[in-house]
């Protein structure tokens, strides 16, 4: 069995990997101390989660014991819907836990932990974080700038482009929230909501047939999306938008951008230049 | 086979439990675990990995198992055996799009070699397919369809083979969205050695899979003919001589008639008076004896007597022995002329049967060959150098060696870097796609470090090979049929020129 490993990537970034977790980390400040703290925290994180994995894969209910598991549980609790499990926030929670370890160990003006698109942010003073949003084929869809004065500290992207199973057809849903764990679960659920139930061009399989131990159990996950008309695409996006607006109204998220087949919907992201309805072309 | 994959026959459809990390996923056959790095391939746990490494030497390279940090690795990689990093799984966008994801250097025979490893997105790409068959699959220029969408066409035939040209930018992006998607999907499957069913307009339905015999209208092709009908006469005339009075080798291109043929005359055989339909080209060689089809020798002939005209009564005589055979020896029929000079079916004699079997034995197994062809565009070349055209010149000057997944790529003359490579020489599953639609294919450029600097390469990004190799890289054995990309003999500078 392979253990956690660490590599320095070009641009003074740290890449940590263990099993299904890949973190890319960048800091402004005492890099050596921060990276050492990140590596130390990361060393046990997967083992901690695995000890409570069975509980974390069940519907959100009893509070787990571990610190990261607890973060997942708390992030998912407000979204209780009879389907969602704490696993919906696992990526964001891991990013957040590693970020917290770095911030506690070293004075940093700016830091990020990117866990496969679920990003935890640390921003102080005049520092900003500029996020490029890309379609699954790499097309640039625009930029989101986050300043230290904004409440946003977590960004997550979910959808068919990612490696988690999705109940919906969204190519990508990017959510900004106060924490990475909260952004993660919200992105997952909004991406699930971008859907056209019963549409013949959408192929679905039982999650357990795709990944036998998926926390989505017998729920039907989307495995292929065929041709959709523009009006169908828009209808699917609007379903997702309604959920995003509802979450924003409840204060669970700060904003969201939804993408499907060249169409998009945006809520609560003032001052961004996310393109609306831009046709995707080859770079 | 460069990979250590099990043959698909010994399928264990069971779920397996992955022990690569503490998550211990159960993985169903044909699926991957939560990490997308390990998969169940017919009951065997395999890596679907970021980076594929071709490793020389039988022995696996030992890494420090506890490797908390890549820099801790002992560097034995280079001393123990030479490793070539392929672009399979290198990723175009992760961790960086530009420059190319991995620019690795390695000392080879005293020359510091640099390999620029990238997965290119190819909108300008397609496949050329060679199908070893004499059967008529469709007219040249006929459209080839998958799911009703045009993905390419039949091109001019080659020796013993039909040729298809599939994909290309017009089908990928020039037609409807569905046409592009279907074309991309068919190319991807062909390149990854999967079977693709295609229908040719006014022709056959065919299943094509690289490295396998074609299945034409439900029939698996077995043999590739040994030669045209005329050539077959030339090769086997001596073996027939004395056992038969006439042999007709039925062929869609050139049907051969033994006694009229130069080879029969050389054996001083007497004319038989057997007359053939079709257009006589030179003595004993006939064109267009029937329509093209899936019967004898690539014609539409099911009963070979249909290509004969009544025998010449001045020459033919009752009791004459006639053998009719196809170019692959798979079909044959033996006749004796009756009182009215009409051929009557008779039992073949052992010497003639032996020759029929020898013809079949001399035919090679019929195969589908799939060659990927793609052009490295400006943006891909920009990942290698700040001045893309210099890379093209360096390739043309034989200072840069181009490979795809470690397999030698043929570089077309003329402008650009347009390459062609046999997918069977590449590691399995070397290809991916983007929804644009376009194929993602591995491509590596290998050259001397100093030449890399000269052409404006991203020299600041060169990393020693040991730092990009991780213990979880997929490892494949070198393909013995392929040159080592780092072999100095690939380069002009070993031939004395500078």
Interface residues (C-beta under 8 A of the other chain):
Chain A: X1 X2 X3 X4 X5 X6 X7 X8 X9 X10 X11 X13 X15 X18 X19 X20 X24 X39 X46 X47 X50 X53 X134 X136 X137 X138 X163 X209 X210 X211 X212 X213 X227 X280 X282 X283
Chain B: X15 X19 X20 X21 X22 X23 X24 X25 X26 X27 X28 X31 X33 X34 X35 X36 X37 X65 X66 X67 X68 X69 X70 X71 X92 X93 X95 X96 X97 X121 X123 X173 X177 X178 X379 X434 X435 X436 X438 X461 X467 X470 X471 X472
